């Protein structure tokens, strides 16, 4: 029995399918023969544009991206990079010298990225040309011995009522109705045949996948160069302006002019969150929205919009997404003479799902310098095991618990400090106090009073400009579509040959065979279906060779 991987015999060279492989051929000259500079360039180009090299470069790109995910990056958080260099002077200096703290802009990373794009382009362009040629070519000629193929059948039929040419014509019409590409050969002497092929979209899908992958790489690169993203925290009643100084964190591409960001601004008028009460999902947020008033540029007519999850504020190509929220208790501090020295909503960061939150207040201009560590509880509970904590995220029964300190806050030594941390090394603790809204605490040593005047909420906005995101989404969808075509569409060929009756026999010989280039498992049903269709026109008079099928024995050679 012939092997399933063997090509059918009898095909002329011009009828063979086009080889779409881009694997480098062994085109080096024999020993002792020189190919010259141009020849070496051609050889290197073939190596670079092979699919094997493209896969290797894709793997290298994935490996090269690991340091950018593990180590702090200078464009994102330069403070963490500086701290890493202080904590690891030897290793940090080595990493810095090879660009591990700015991976995605490092020359070696860009080189791999560009080589991958060139390699993919070099693979795709010739394959597209060859595939276009194959799409226009006719199916190959029928092999001379169809019964040598694994999936085949042969029988004799009476041609008294149906002529051999009618058998071929009927078979061709049936295959065309099933969307096969058909080629027919009129009878030459005593033999005529029909050749059909389908599944060209498999290679089309393969090319579409690779073209989309290349487009996706270009979209990501374009977005990385011309896009920017920042995060800002805005308290109710306060405003945000799209300038670099207004962001808590900011990251931009190499081609972005941070001094020329879109000049929009917005004010957070109201922030509303509702939570589920009772049940297994108690405390889960059910509505999450911010009412804002925005201007597209200074002096523009203000407009209002409700910003919700997945419904950002879109202004001048930038999108402001609502990504988080929290509480900002309003704390007022007066000096011993009753003068207000601090009166502002202070951002507290949540530490659990019920929004028990921690905050720091620093007063470096006071004499002596004062600081407060505080815990805010939206729905207050206090017990010996857990201390002050919240039992529900909504501000149903708010409370703030203050710890007062005095001394040198260390803000004059030039070392930056986080606004959410307090170094108590050189500070003296004054006392602890829990307050409800409207309550005051007279500080020890006659240092003044502290009043908890109310609670505001804040929203965290992720503001981004991604010029290549839509294009990248389209490319990703097309890549999935192309991959689906290449995986699920089989490439198959079938042939039907009819040999006219000889002088000694009044019956014509009918041969049917199929060959799958991808899906051997699905070939037999397709051939059996074709056999049944041909038998409806040319019924069996005498079995010549065993046909393929569940009730047939293997065909002989």
C-alpha positions in Angstrom: 0.0 0.0 0.0 1.3 3.4 -0.8 2.3 5.8 1.9 -0.1 8.6 2.7 2.7 11.1 2.4 3.7 10.1 -1.1 2.9 12.4 -3.9 0.7 10.9 -6.7 2.6 9.8 -9.7 2.0 11.0 -13.2 1.9 14.7 -12.6 4.0 17.0 -14.8 6.3 19.5 -13.2 4.1 22.5 -14.2 1.1 20.8 -12.4 2.7 20.3 -9.1 1.5 22.6 -6.3 3.7 25.6 -5.5 6.0 25.1 -2.5 5.1 27.9 -0.1 7.8 27.0 2.5 10.3 29.7 3.3 12.8 27.4 4.9 16.3 28.2 3.7 17.5 25.9 1.0 21.0 24.4 1.0 22.2 26.9 -1.6 25.8 27.1 -0.6 28.2 26.3 -3.4 30.4 23.2 -3.6 33.7 23.2 -1.8 36.2 25.3 -3.6 33.7 27.5 -5.4 33.4 31.2 -4.3 30.0 32.9 -4.2 31.3 36.5 -3.7 30.0 39.3 -1.5 26.6 39.4 -3.3 26.1 35.7 -2.8 26.8 35.9 0.9 24.4 38.8 1.2 21.7 36.7 -0.6 22.5 33.7 1.7 22.2 35.8 4.9 18.9 37.3 3.6 17.5 33.8 3.1 18.5 32.8 6.6 17.0 36.0 8.1 13.7 35.6 6.2 13.2 31.9 7.0 10.3 31.0 9.3 12.8 29.2 11.6 14.6 32.5 12.2 11.3 34.4 12.8 10.3 31.9 15.5 13.8 32.2 17.1 13.5 36.0 17.1 10.0 35.8 18.6 11.4 33.6 21.4 14.3 36.0 22.0 11.9 39.0 22.1 9.9 37.2 24.8 13.1 36.4 26.8 14.3 40.0 26.4 11.0 41.3 27.9 11.5 39.5 31.2 13.8 42.1 32.8 11.3 44.8 31.9 8.7 42.9 33.9 10.9 42.0 36.9 13.1 45.0 37.4 11.9 48.6 38.0 11.9 50.7 34.9 13.2 54.3 34.8 10.4 55.7 32.6 7.8 54.3 35.0 9.3 54.7 38.5 12.8 56.4 38.6 12.7 56.5 42.4 12.5 52.6 42.6 15.4 52.4 40.2 17.5 54.7 42.3 16.6 52.7 45.4 17.6 49.5 43.6 21.0 51.0 42.7 21.5 52.0 46.4 20.5 48.5 47.7 22.4 46.6 45.0 25.4 48.8 44.0 27.4 46.1 42.1 24.5 44.3 40.3 22.6 47.5 39.8 25.5 49.1 38.0 25.9 46.2 35.7 22.1 46.1 35.0 22.1 49.8 34.3 25.1 49.5 31.9 23.2 47.0 29.7 19.9 48.8 29.8 17.9 46.6 32.1 16.3 49.6 33.7 15.0 50.9 30.4 14.5 47.6 28.5 11.9 48.6 26.0 14.1 51.5 24.7 17.4 49.6 24.9 19.2 49.3 21.5 19.5 45.5 21.8 15.7 45.2 22.4 14.9 47.5 19.5 17.3 45.5 17.3 15.6 42.2 18.1 12.2 43.9 17.5 13.2 45.3 14.1 14.8 42.1 13.0 11.6 40.2 13.8 9.6 42.7 11.8 12.0 42.3 8.8 12.1 38.6 9.1 8.3 38.3 9.1 8.0 40.7 6.2 10.6 38.7 4.3 8.6 35.5 5.0 5.3 36.9 4.1 6.0 38.8 0.8 7.2 35.8 -1.2 4.7 33.5 0.3 1.9 35.9 -0.7 3.1 36.1 -4.2 3.4 32.3 -4.5 0.0 31.8 -2.9 -1.6 34.3 -5.3 -0.1 32.3 -8.2 -1.4 29.0 -6.7 -4.9 30.5 -6.3 -5.0 31.2 -10.0 -3.6 27.9 -11.1 -5.7 24.9 -12.1 -5.9 21.8 -10.1 -3.2 19.2 -11.0 -3.6 16.5 -13.5 -5.0 13.1 -12.4 -2.2 10.6 -11.5 -1.8 7.7 -13.9 -2.7 5.1 -11.2 -5.4 6.3 -8.9 -5.7 2.9 -7.2 -2.2 3.3 -5.6 -3.5 6.1 -3.4 -4.7 5.0 0.1 -8.2 6.3 -0.3 -9.4 5.1 -3.6 -12.1 2.9 -5.3 -12.4 1.3 -8.8 -15.3 -0.4 -10.5 -16.8 -1.2 -13.9 -20.1 0.3 -15.1 -22.4 -0.2 -18.0 -22.3 2.7 -20.4 -25.4 1.7 -22.3 -27.6 4.4 -20.7 -24.9 6.9 -19.5 -21.9 7.7 -21.7 -18.4 8.1 -20.2 -18.5 11.8 -21.1 -21.8 12.2 -19.2 -20.2 10.6 -16.2 -17.4 13.1 -16.2 -19.7 16.1 -16.8 -22.1 15.1 -14.1 -19.2 14.6 -11.6 -17.7 18.0 -12.5 -21.1 19.7 -12.0 -21.5 18.0 -8.6 -18.1 19.0 -7.4 -18.6 22.6 -8.5 -21.9 22.7 -6.6 -19.8 21.8 -3.5 -17.4 24.7 -4.1 -14.5 22.6 -5.4 -12.2 24.1 -8.0 -12.6 21.8 -10.9 -10.4 20.9 -14.0 -11.7 18.5 -16.6 -9.8 16.6 -19.3 -11.8 15.6 -22.4 -11.3 12.0 -23.6 -7.9 11.4 -25.1 -8.2 8.1 -26.9 -10.0 6.0 -24.3 -9.4 8.0 -21.0 -10.9 11.2 -19.5 -10.7 12.6 -16.0 -11.9 15.2 -13.6 -9.5 16.8 -11.0 -10.8 19.0 -8.1 -9.2 20.8 -5.2 -10.4 22.8 -2.3 -9.0 24.4 0.9 -7.1 27.3 -0.5 -8.3 29.4 2.3 -6.1 27.4 4.7 -3.0 29.0 3.3 -4.8 32.3 3.0 -5.6 32.1 6.7 -1.9 31.3 7.4 -0.8 34.3 5.6 -3.5 36.5 7.2 -2.3 35.3 10.6 1.3 36.3 9.9 0.4 39.6 8.2 -1.8 40.5 11.2 1.0 39.5 13.6 3.3 41.9 11.7 0.7 44.6 11.8 0.2 44.0 15.5 4.0 44.5 16.1 3.9 47.8 14.2 0.8 48.9 16.1 2.4 48.2 19.5 5.6 50.0 18.4 3.7 53.0 17.2 1.6 53.2 20.4 4.8 52.8 22.5 6.5 55.7 20.7 3.5 58.1 20.5 1.3 57.0 23.4 1.3 58.1 27.0 -0.4 57.1 30.2 -0.8 58.7 33.7 -2.7 58.2 36.9 -4.3 61.0 38.9 -6.3 61.1 42.1 -9.0 63.7 42.3 -11.0 64.6 45.4 -14.7 65.7 45.2 -14.9 69.4 44.5 -11.3 69.6 43.1 -10.1 69.8 39.5 -7.6 68.1 37.3 -5.7 69.7 34.4 -3.8 67.6 31.8 -0.3 68.7 32.6 2.6 66.6 33.7 2.6 68.1 37.2 -0.9 67.0 37.9 -0.2 63.3 37.6 0.8 61.0 40.5 2.5 58.8 38.0 3.2 59.3 34.3 4.7 57.2 31.5 5.2 58.4 27.9 6.8 57.2 24.6 10.0 58.5 23.2 8.3 60.7 20.6 5.8 62.3 23.1 6.3 66.0 23.9 5.1 66.1 27.5 4.9 69.9 27.4 2.3 69.7 24.6 -0.4 67.3 26.1 -4.1 67.9 25.2 -5.1 71.0 27.3 -8.3 69.5 28.7 -9.4 69.7 32.3 -12.2 68.4 34.5 -13.7 68.9 37.9 -15.0 66.0 40.0 -18.4 67.3 41.1 -19.7 64.2 42.8 -18.7 60.6 43.4 -21.3 57.9 44.0 -20.9 54.3 45.0 -23.5 51.9 46.2 -22.9 48.5 47.8 -24.9 45.3 48.2 -26.3 45.0 51.7 -26.6 41.4 53.0 -26.1 38.1 51.3 -22.8 36.3 50.4 -21.6 39.4 48.4 -22.2 41.9 51.1 -20.1 45.0 50.5 -19.7 44.4 46.7 -20.0 47.6 44.7 -23.1 47.8 42.6 -22.8 51.2 41.0 -19.6 53.1 40.5 -19.8 56.6 38.9 -18.3 60.0 38.9 -20.1 63.2 37.8 -17.5 65.6 36.1 -17.6 68.9 34.4 -14.9 69.2 31.7 -13.5 71.6 29.2 -11.7 70.5 26.1 -9.4 73.6 26.4 -9.1 76.7 28.5 -12.0 79.0 27.8 -14.1 76.3 26.1 -17.8 75.8 27.1 -18.0 73.4 30.0 -19.9 70.1 29.6 -21.0 67.5 32.0 -20.6 63.7 31.8 -21.0 60.7 34.1 -17.8 58.6 34.0 -18.4 54.9 34.8 -16.4 51.7 34.5 -15.7 51.1 30.8 -17.3 54.4 30.0 -14.4 56.9 30.1 -14.3 60.6 29.5 -12.9 61.0 26.0 -11.4 64.4 25.1 -9.1 65.2 22.2 -7.9 61.7 21.8 -7.3 61.1 25.5 -9.4 58.8 27.6 -9.9 59.2 31.4 -10.9 55.9 32.9 -12.3 55.6 36.4 -10.2 52.8 38.0 -10.6 53.3 41.8 -11.9 55.3 44.7 -11.4 55.9 48.4 -12.1 58.4 51.2 -10.6 61.7 52.1 -11.5 62.7 55.7 -11.5 66.5 56.2 -9.2 67.3 59.1 -8.9 70.8 60.6 -5.9 71.7 62.9 -5.7 75.0 64.9 -2.7 76.3 66.8 -2.9 77.3 70.5 -4.2 80.8 69.5 -7.1 79.3 67.6 -5.7 80.1 64.1 -6.4 77.4 61.5 -3.1 76.0 60.3 -4.4 73.0 58.4 -7.9 72.4 56.9 -8.1 70.1 53.9 -9.4 66.7 52.8 -6.6 64.2 53.2 -6.3 61.1 51.0 -6.4 57.8 52.9 -5.5 54.6 51.2 -7.7 51.5 51.8 -6.2 48.4 53.3 -9.1 46.0 53.1 -12.4 45.4 51.3 -14.4 47.4 53.8 -12.2 50.4 53.2 -10.5 50.6 56.5 -7.9 53.2 55.4 -4.6 54.6 56.5 -3.5 58.2 56.1 -0.7 60.6 57.2 -0.9 64.4 57.9 2.4 66.3 58.0 2.8 69.9 59.2 6.4 70.9 58.6 5.7 74.7 58.9 4.2 74.4 62.4 6.3 75.2 65.4 7.0 72.6 66.7 6.5 70.4 63.7 3.5 68.1 64.0 2.4 64.9 62.3 -0.6 62.6 62.6 -1.0 58.9 61.8 -4.6 58.1 61.2 -7.0 55.3 60.6 -10.3 56.0 58.9 -13.3 53.6 59.2 -16.4 54.3 57.0 -18.6 52.0 59.2 -16.8 52.0 62.6 -16.2 49.0 64.8 -13.8 48.7 67.7 -12.8 45.5 69.6 -9.8 44.2 71.4 -8.8 41.7 68.7 -8.9 43.8 65.6 -8.7 47.4 67.0 -10.5 50.1 65.0 -11.8 48.7 61.7 -14.7 49.1 59.3 -17.5 46.5 58.8 -18.9 47.9 55.6 -17.4 50.0 52.8 -20.1 52.8 52.8 -19.7 55.8 55.1 -22.6 54.8 57.3 -20.9 55.6 60.7 -17.5 57.2 59.9 -14.8 57.6 62.4 -11.1 58.6 62.4 -8.5 57.5 64.9 -5.5 59.8 65.3 -2.0 59.3 66.7 -0.2 62.7 67.2 3.5 63.2 67.0 5.9 66.1 67.3 9.5 66.7 66.5 11.7 66.8 63.4 9.9 65.4 60.4 13.1 65.1 58.4 11.8 67.1 55.4 14.7 69.5 55.3 17.5 67.1 54.6 16.8 66.8 50.9 15.7 63.1 51.0 12.3 62.7 49.4 9.6 61.1 51.5 6.3 59.4 50.7 3.2 61.4 51.7 1.7 58.1 52.8 4.5 57.2 55.3 5.8 58.7 58.5 9.3 58.1 59.9 8.8 58.3 63.7 12.5 57.9 64.5 13.0 61.5 65.7 9.5 62.1 66.8 7.7 62.1 70.2 4.3 60.6 70.5 1.7 62.9 72.1 -1.3 60.6 72.3 -4.2 58.8 70.7 -7.8 59.8 70.0 -10.8 58.6 68.2 -13.2 61.2 66.6 -16.6 61.2 65.0 -17.6 63.9 62.5 -17.8 67.3 64.3 -15.7 66.2 67.3 -12.5 67.8 68.4 -9.4 66.8 70.3 -7.3 69.2 72.4 -3.7 68.2 71.8 -1.4 67.6 74.9 1.1 70.3 75.9 -1.2 73.0 74.7 -0.3 72.5 71.0 -3.8 73.3 69.7 -6.9 71.3 68.6 -7.8 68.8 65.9 -11.3 68.5 64.5 -12.8 65.9 62.2 -15.1 68.1 60.2 -16.5 65.6 57.5 -15.7 63.1 54.8 -15.2 63.4 51.0 -14.6 60.7 48.5 -12.0 60.7 45.7 -11.7 58.9 42.4 -8.6 57.5 40.8 -8.4 58.2 37.0 -6.2 56.4 34.5 -5.7 58.9 31.7 -4.2 57.5 28.5 -3.6 58.2 24.9 -3.0 55.0 22.8 -2.9 56.0 19.1 -2.2 52.4 18.0 -4.7 50.6 20.2 -7.6 50.4 17.7 -5.3 49.2 15.0 -3.8 46.6 17.3 -7.3 45.3 18.2 -8.2 44.9 14.5 -4.9 43.2 13.9 -5.5 40.8 16.8 -9.0 39.9 15.6 -7.7 39.3 12.1 -4.9 37.1 13.5 -7.4 35.0 15.4 -9.5 34.7 12.2 -6.5 33.7 10.1 -5.4 31.2 12.7 -8.8 29.6 12.8 -8.9 29.3 9.0 -5.4 27.7 8.9 -6.4 25.2 11.7 -9.9 24.2 10.6 -10.0 24.3 6.8 -8.6 21.1 5.3 -6.7 21.1 2.0 -7.8 18.2 -0.3 -7.7 16.9 -3.8 -9.9 14.3 -5.5 -9.8 12.7 -8.9 -12.3 10.8 -11.0 -11.0 8.9 -14.1 -13.2 7.1 -16.6 -11.8 4.6 -19.2 -14.0 3.7 -22.2 -15.0 0.1 -22.7 -12.6 -2.0 -24.8 -13.6 -4.0 -27.8 -13.8 -7.2 -25.7 -15.7 -5.6 -22.8 -18.8 -3.5 -22.8 -18.2 -1.9 -19.4 -16.2 1.3 -18.7 -13.8 1.5 -15.8 -14.4 4.2 -13.1 -11.6 5.2 -10.7 -12.0 7.6 -7.7 -9.3 8.7 -5.4 -8.5 11.5 -2.9 -5.4 13.0 -1.3 -5.3 15.1 1.8 -2.5 17.6 2.4 -3.5 18.3 6.0 -6.3 16.3 7.4 -6.0 12.5 6.8 -8.7 11.7 9.3 -11.4 13.6 7.4 -10.4 12.4 3.9 -12.2 9.0 3.9 -15.7 10.5 4.4 -15.0 13.0 1.6 -13.9 10.3 -0.8 -16.8 8.0 0.2 -19.3 10.9 -0.4 -17.7 11.4 -3.9 -17.9 7.6 -4.6 -21.6 7.5 -3.8 -22.2 10.6 -6.0 -20.4 9.0 -8.9 -22.2 5.6 -8.4 -25.5 7.4 -8.7 -24.6 8.2 -12.3 -22.3 5.2 -13.0 -23.6 2.2 -11.0 -21.4 -0.8 -10.2 -21.5 -3.6 -12.7 -18.4 -5.4 -11.5 -16.0 -4.6 -8.7 -12.5 -4.1 -10.0 -10.7 -3.3 -6.7 -11.8 -2.9 -3.1 -12.9 0.6 -2.4 -12.2 2.6 0.7 -14.9 2.8 3.3 -16.1 1.3 6.6 -17.3 -1.9 4.8 -14.4 -2.3 2.5 -11.1 -4.0 2.8 -7.9 -2.1 2.1 -7.2 -1.3 -1.6 -4.4 -3.1 -3.2 -1.5 -1.5 -4.9 
